[in-house]
Amino acid sequence: MSQTTTSKRTSWFAAIKDMFVNSFQEVNTNAREVMETAAQSVQDIKIDDVLLAFKDLNDIVLPRLTDTTLYPELEWDATVRASIDICEQELKFIKDRRPIVRESFAKYVGVDVSEIDEEDIPVMAFMGSGGGFRAMIGVAAYFSAMKESGLYDCGMYHAGLSGGSLCLAQLFSSRCQSTENPIQTLLEFYRTELSTSIVNALGILQGLANTSDPRIAVGLSFGSLVQKKASGVDLSIMDIFGALLAAKLMIGPDPTNQLGDFKLSEQQKYIEGGKSPMPLYVAVSHIRPWKDTLEPEEAALIPNYDQVYEAHILKKDYYQWYEFSPYEIGSDELPAWIPSWAFGRKFKSGKTVERFPEQNFCLLMGLFGSAPAAPFVEDIKEIQTFLPEGKIKENFKSAYENALESLGDHNQQVVEGSHPIPPPHNHNFAYRVKPPPYKLGHTNNEVLDLLDAGLSNDFPMYPISHPNRKIDLVIGFDCSASVVDHSNFDIAQDAFCARRGFNRTTRDETNKYCEVFDYIPAGKTEDEYLTPAQKQFVFCLLQYIPNDKVDPTFEPATADFATLNKFAYSTENVDLMIKLAKQNWKDGEDKVKEIVIDTWKKKKEARLNGTAFP
């Protein structure tokens, strides 16, 4: 990867800030001025409706927030579900999905459906990694190849992280689901509609103006900022990023019937009756114990509070995982869950404080992809990664370590854990979820900051290893930059296994396009917040790496047009990426099928012998 990658990333941060933060701090204060400036250089597009929409954004959005026909959840109260079990709706989905998978699985393995017992079919999850638009396109291309092979229709879940989640967000929208082949529709969108970047203000303006109703288009995307502000939560630059993503990726030619695309809970209709694998999105919260406090009257209820506090703030920071499904949002580390339609409203003591519309999905898109809001230490690591080996790198590392050493261990942790770019803020549904006396911890904070989960792992490992999902086989498509060095995968997976409680063993690394690993419960975990792993699974790793059959010089992770800070792709770029993903799938497909059939036979043998399948 080139030395200029880090400076390009910094330039991207600056571009977002310079072009959008000032103009959208108060959501619509200076919007007309910004758009009119852009319009001066463009005489051939109709922008009046867009300009008026930005000018009238409050008037467009605020009255709708009390409309129960648009937001029926305004008539519903919600409570926090404190359990590590999956919800009843998901259990019903699994039950409905199984007979559908049975038909597809029989075709895939080449036997009559009468030979397939539902209990023997491997419960499969497909995972898309992080990696910005590169991952978004690459994961969709892999899904397409998997669909053509027949395996896609055998899946129970697909989970996306960061760029991989953007692919799912679009796949489960009306623009794709209203067509006969949603995945192919999505790929065609990438081929033809990514020529301008999301940080190109004029391109965003043109896209909104070219819809059937620019007023609604602006309201659905940038109106999300008004809605969040009205909920009582401060906006961050990542919220603006989400609005830009939605304007580019989610708004269709006719936005008049797209309100459902901007509600996560509405994705239920696309999996109703088990007709499609269930989407899972992820984020993390950066838990920093030194930020935890209690009010004096609350602290007085804890014996030896001063000593407890001093010990608490010295604990190491970590990332706590959250998952988002069409049914629920929550974390099994708390454990706490709420209906997806209730995210965006205030909670206290496990109950709704007020009724408010479901948070606009484009804000979740910004949250899922909020890598720029990483802690300071992550930026330092990235800088070191891309500095050339030698004196420059050694001097940088030495200067940084000397500066930190002068601060002391605790202050070093505080500095490295700070966020130069604030992460997205949200109402904390787990706020005071347990009765007093309150323990020190982030559940005492009314605001929950959530981040791109790629800061912890390039794959959404935590939801797919949920003990009650009983997933047998995981197929992961790694389109992240980590593929340039296999040790990146090993380090991240070892950290996950230690925390979740797995022993990871290598089963087969002979095919670089499909490596196979076994994850076996260790019976214990190094983490005090997580239930130890209970279910063994097999992981087929498919890396988005160069292939001589396509173009030996094309390495997606380092290609200049596909870096993390690139949001514009030509048709030729996308065609090359699709071709590579499909060829890589073809070269790894036999190994995947071998593992699928092997798992099926082992489950069948266990059932017939009356033994438990691990």
N, C-alpha and C positions, 0 to 999 in steps of 0.2 A: 504494500500500500504506500502511496506517495507521502512525502514529508509534509505536503501542504494540506493533508486531510484535516488536521486539528485547526489550522487557521481558517479553512473553509467552514468548519463547524462553527467557529467563533463568528465568522462573517454571517452565517445563517442566523445565529442568535441576534446579531446586530440588525440584520435585515428585518426580522420580525418585529423587534423593538422599534426601530426607526420608522417603519412604515405603518405599524398598526397600533402600538401601545398608546401613543399620545392621542391618536384620533378616536380610540374606542374606550378610553378610561371611563368616561361617563356614558359609554355605549353609543350615543348618537350626537353628542355635542358638536363635534366638528365634521361629522360624516358628510354633510352636503358640500362643505368646502373641499374635502379630499376628492370626492367624486367629480365635482365640477372642474377641478384641476386636471383630472385624468381626461375629462370629456373634451377639453380644449384641443387635445391632439387627435380626437376621433370625431369625425363628422358624419360617419355613415351608420351609426348604431343608435337605436332609441334608448336613451338612458333616463328620460324624465321620470318614468315610473320607479326606477331604481333609486334615483335621487330623492324622490318624494317618500319612498318607503323608508330610507334611512332617516330622513328628517322626521317622519311620523312613527318611528319604531316603537316608542312608548305607547302611542295611541293604538297601534296595531296589536301589540302583545298584551298589555296589562288587562284590558277588558276580557280577553279570552281566558285569563287565568281563573276566572270564577264561573266559567261556562261548564256546567256538568254534562252537557251533551258532547263536548269535546274531551272533557276530563272526568269521566264517571267516578274516578277514584276520589274526587272531592267529597263524595258522600260516604266514603269508607274510612274507618279507623284501622290502624295497624298496630300489632304488638310484635315484640321481638321474640323469636323462637330460639330458645336456649337449648341446643341439642347438637350432637355431632351426626345425627341421622340425616339422610337426605329427605326432602319434603315429599308429601303425599302425591303432589302433582308429578314429580319426577318419577316416583315409583310407578304411577299409572302409565307414564310415557314409556318406561322400560317394558312394562307388560304389553302395551300396544305395539311396540316396535318389534318385539321378538318374532311374531309370526310373519311379519313383512320381511325381516332379515332372513328367515328360514327359506323362503322362496329364492331370494337372491343368492344365498350361500350355496344352495344346492346347484345352481347354475355355475357358480364360481368354481366349485371343487369338482364339477362334472359328474354328479350322481343324481338319481331320482329323488325328488323331495321326500318321498316316503322313507328314505334311508337317513333322513336328518331328524334328530330329536332336538327340540329347542334348547334343552339343558346342555347339550354338547357344543353348541355353537360358541366359539370364543367371543367374549364381550370385547369389542375393539374400539379404540379411540385413536383418532388422527390428530396430530399436533402440528401447528404452524408456528415457527419460531419468530423472534423479533428480527429486525433488519430493515425498517423503514419501508419505502415503496418497493425496494428490491424484494423484500420478503412478501409483501402484499401480492406482487405479480408472480413471484416464484411459487408460492404456496398454491395460488389459484391454478397455475399450470400443472403442478403435481396432482392437485385434486382432479383436474381434467383427465390426466393420464390414468389416474386410479379409477375414474368413472368409466373410461373406455375399457379398462381391464375387467370391470365387474365388481371390483373389491369395494369401491366407495359405497355401494348400496348395501354392503354388509356391516357398515359401521353403526355404532350406538352413539358415539360422541365425536365432535371435533372441537378442539380447544385451540384458541389463538392467543398469541402474546404480541403486543406492540404491533409491528407491521402485519403479522399474521392475523391479528384481531381486525385490522382494517379490511382484510379480505372477507372475513366472516360477516362483518357489519354490512357490507354491500351485498354479499351473497344472500343474506336474509332480509332483503328489502324488496319492495314491490317491483322495482325496476328489473330485478333478476327473476324473482319468484313467479312473475306473471308470464314468463316465457316457458317454452317447452324444455329448454336446456339451460338452467340458470348459470351453470359454471361457464358454458361457452359464451353466454351473453356477457358475463363479467369479463372474460378475456377479450372479447371484441370491444368492450368499453375501454379497456386498457390500451388496445391497439390504436384506437381512434381519438381518444379524449384526454390524453395526458400531455399534450404538446406545450401547454403553458403551466407554469409553476403556481403553487398556492400562495407564494409570496409575491406574485405579480399582480399588483392591485388592479391593473387594467384588465388582465385576464379574468379575474374574479368578477369584475364589473360586467364584462361582456357575457360571461356565463349566466349571470343572474338576469341580465337584460334579454337574453335569448330564450327565456322560458315563456310559457303561455301566460303566466301571471307573476311578474317580478315582485310584486308586493308580497305575495304569499311566500315566494322563494326567499326573500330577505327575512321575512318573519320567522320562517322555519329554521334558518341557519343562524343569522346574527341576532334574531329575536331571543335565542337561547341565553344571551348575555343579559338581556333585560329580565328574563324570567329568573335567572339565578340571583341577580341582584335583588329582585323583589322578594326572594326567599330569605334574605337577610345574611347572605354569605358574600364575602369579598371576592371579587374577580381576580384572576391571575392571567398572566400572558398565555398560559397553556389553555385557558378557556377560549381565548381568541384563536389560538391554534386549532382547537376543535371546531370552531365555527368556520374557519377557512377550509379545513378538511371536508366538512359537510357540504359547503358551497361547491367544492370541486368534485367530490366523490358521490354525494348522496342526492343532490337536487337533480331531478329529471326534467325532461322537456315540458311536462305538465305536472307542476307541484300541487295542484289543487286537491289531489286525493292522497297526498303523501304524509299527512300528519302521523299515521301509524308507523312510518319508517323512522320517526324520531322518538319512538317509545320502545325501549327494550322489551317491555312486557308484551308488546304487540307481536313479537317474533314467535309467540306461542302458536299463532295460527298456522305457521309454516311447518310446525312439527306435530301438530294436532293429529292424534290417532297413530302416532309413530311413523309418519310418512317420510321423515328425513332425520338424519343424525342430529342430535341436540347440540346447539352451540354453547360453548363455555368461554367466557372472557376473563381476564385476570388483571389484577393490579396489586401493588404492595403499599404498605404504610411503613415509613421509616421510623421505627420506634427508638427514641432517644431518651433514656431514663433520666438524664440530667435536666430535662425540661419538665419533668413531672413535679407537681406541687399539690398541696392541700391547703384549704383555708384554715386559719388558726383554730376555729371552733371544731373543724373536722380532724385536724391533727391532734387535738387534745384527747380524742377518743382512742388514739393508738398509743399503747405503752411504749415508753422510751423512743418517742417519735424522732428526736434529734439523731439518735444513733441509727435508727432505721432509715431515715432520710439520707444520711451521709453514706451509708452502705449502698443504698439504692442508686444514687446518682453516679456511682463509680462503675455500675454495670455496663457491659458492652452494648452498643447499639446493634440493631438487627432489623431485618425486613419481615414484616408480618403479611402473610398472603391473604388476599380477598378474591372471591370469585363472583362472577356476574352471569346469571343465566336468565332466560325469559321468565323463569318462575321466582327466583330468589336472588338476593345479594347478601353476602355475609362471609364469615370466616370460621372454619372449624377450630381455629386457634383460640377463639374467645370463650366458648362458641356462641355465636349470635347471628341470626338471620332475619331478614325482613322481606316482604313481597317486593318484587322489582318495582311495582308501581308506587311504592312508598318511599323510594330513594329520592331525596331532595327535600324532604320535610323534616321538621324538628322532632326529636324524640327525647324523652327523659324517663328514667326508671322503667325502661322497656315498653313504653307506651307513646302513642302519638301525642304531641303537644298541640299541634295544629294540622289542619288538612291543607295540602298544597299539591299542585299537579306533579306528576312524575317528572323527574329531571330529564331535560331534552337529551336525546341520545348522542347528539353531536358533541356535547360536553364530555360524555363518556369516551368518545373517540379521542378527544384531546388528552384525556386522562390516561387512556391505555397507551398512548404514544408519547408520553411526557418525559422522554429521556433527557431533553435539555434541562429539566429541573433536577438533575442528579445532584447528589452531595458533592461538595468541593473535592473530596478525595478521589471521586471517580474521574473528574476532569484531570486531576494530576496524573492518575494512572494512565489515562488515554494519551496525555502529552508524552509521558515516558515511553509508552508503547511505540509511538511513531517517531521519536527522536532517533537519529542514526547512532549505531553503536560507536563508542569511542569517547573522546574527551568531552564533547558537548553534553552527551547524556550523563556521563559521570559527574560533571560539574553541576548540572541541574539537580541531579539526585542528591549530591552532597549539600548543596545550598539549601534545598528544601528540608532535608533531614536536620541540618544544623538549626534552621529557623524553628522547627517544631520542637527540637530538644530543649531549646531555651524556654518553651512554654510549660513543660512538664506533661506527664502522661494524660491527666484529665483534661487540661486545656487543649492539648493536641487533639483529643477525641472530639471535643466540642467544635474546634475549628474545622476539622476534616468532615464533621457531620453536618456542617451548615449547608444551606442551599442558596447559592448565588441567585438562581432564578427560582422564585417561589413555586412550589407544586400546587396543583388544584386543591381548593378548599371545599369541604362538604360538611353538611350537618352530620354529626357523629350519632348514628342510630344506637350505638352501644353506650351512650353517655349515661353514667350512673345506672347501668343496667342491673347492678346488684345493690341490695339495700345497705345502709351504713352499718358499722363503720366502714368507710371507703378505704381501699388500699391504694397505695401509690401506683399509678399507671395511667395509660393514655385514655382509659374509659372515663377519666375525670375531666377530659377536655370536651367542650361542646363542638369543637371543629375537628374533623378527620381529614388529614391530608393524604391523598392517594397518588401513587406514582406508577410509571412504566415498570412492570414486573421484570423486564430484562435487566434491571440493575441487580437482581438476585440470581436469575437463571435465564438462559436463552430459550428455555422451553417451559410451558405451563405444567410443570411436573406435579405441583401440589394438588390441584383439583382432580387430575386423572388418577392419583394415588389415594384419593379419598377411600377409606376402608370399606364404606358401604356401597361404593359403586361396583366393586368386585370386577374390575377390568382385568382381562387376561392378557391382552396383546395391545401394545402401543406402537403406532407407526409415526415417527417424527421426521418432519422435513426441516432440516437446518439450513435456512437461507441467511443466517447472520454472518457477520464478519469473522466470527470465531472459527469458522471452518479453515482459515488459513493456517491454523496450528491446532492439531488434534488435542493437545494438552489442555486447551481452553475448555473443551467439552469434558474431559476427565476431571479437571479441577472443580468445575461447576457441579458435575454429577456427584462427586465425592462429598461435596459440601451438603448437597441435597440429601444424600443417603445418610449422612451422619445425623442430620437434623430430623429427618422423617423416620429413620430407623430401618434402613435397608443395608444388606450386603450386596454389592454389585459385582457380578462375575462376567467375564467375556465368554460368549458361546462360539462366535464365529466372526473373524475379521478378514477372511480371505477375499471378500468382495467389497471393494472400497465404496461401491454405490449402495451397499446395504450391509451394515455391520449389525451384529446381533448381541444383545446383552440380557442377562437375567438379573432381575431385582428380587432378592429374597429377604423376607422380613428377618431382622436381627433379634427381635424380641425386646429391644430397648431403643431408646432415643437419647441423644445428647441435649434435647430441648425440653424444658420444663412445661411448655405450653401445648405441645403436640402429643396426641395419642400415638403410641408406637405403631408402625406399619403392621398390617395384618394379612394383606393379600399379595401374593407373589405375582409378578407379571414379566412378560418378555418385551423388550424394547428393540424394534428395528429402526436403526438410525440411517436415514438417507440424507446425505449431505449435498448441497448445491455447489458442486465443485466442477472444474473444467473437464471436458470430455473431448478426446481427439476426434471422435466421430462427428462432432459439431464444429468446434473451432478451438484448437489447442491453446490459443493465445487468450481466449476469453475466460477470465476468472471473475465471476460476479462480485465477489467480496471486495475486489480491488479495482474493478473497472471504474474509470472516472465518471461515466454517466450513471453509475448505479450506487454511488456512495450514499451514506446515510442522510446527507444534507441535500440530496437531489430530489426534486418533486416534479420534474418534467421529463418525459420519455417520448422518443419518436416511435413511429410504427416499426421501424427497423430494429430499434433497441428492444422493444417488447417481443417482436417475432423471434429474435435471437434468444431471449430469455425463455420463452415458451419452448422453443426447439430444444434447448439444453435440458430443461426440466423433464421434458418427455423422453429424451434419450437416456437421461440418467435413471428415470423410472424403468425404462425398458431394460437397461443393463442390470438393474437390481431386482426386477420383478420376480424372476424365478426363485430367488432366495426368499423374498417375502412370502410367496405362495407356499414354499416348502415349510416355512415357520407356521403359517396359518393352518395348513393341513396337519402338521405335527401336533399343534395345540389342540385341534379338534379331535384327533384320534386319542390323545391322552385324556381329554375330558370324557370322551365316550367310554374308554377303558375303565376309568375311575367309576363312572356311573354303573357300568355293568358289573363291576367287582364290589360295588357297595362301599367304596372308599371315597374319602374327601379329596377333591382336587385342590392343590395348594393355591 
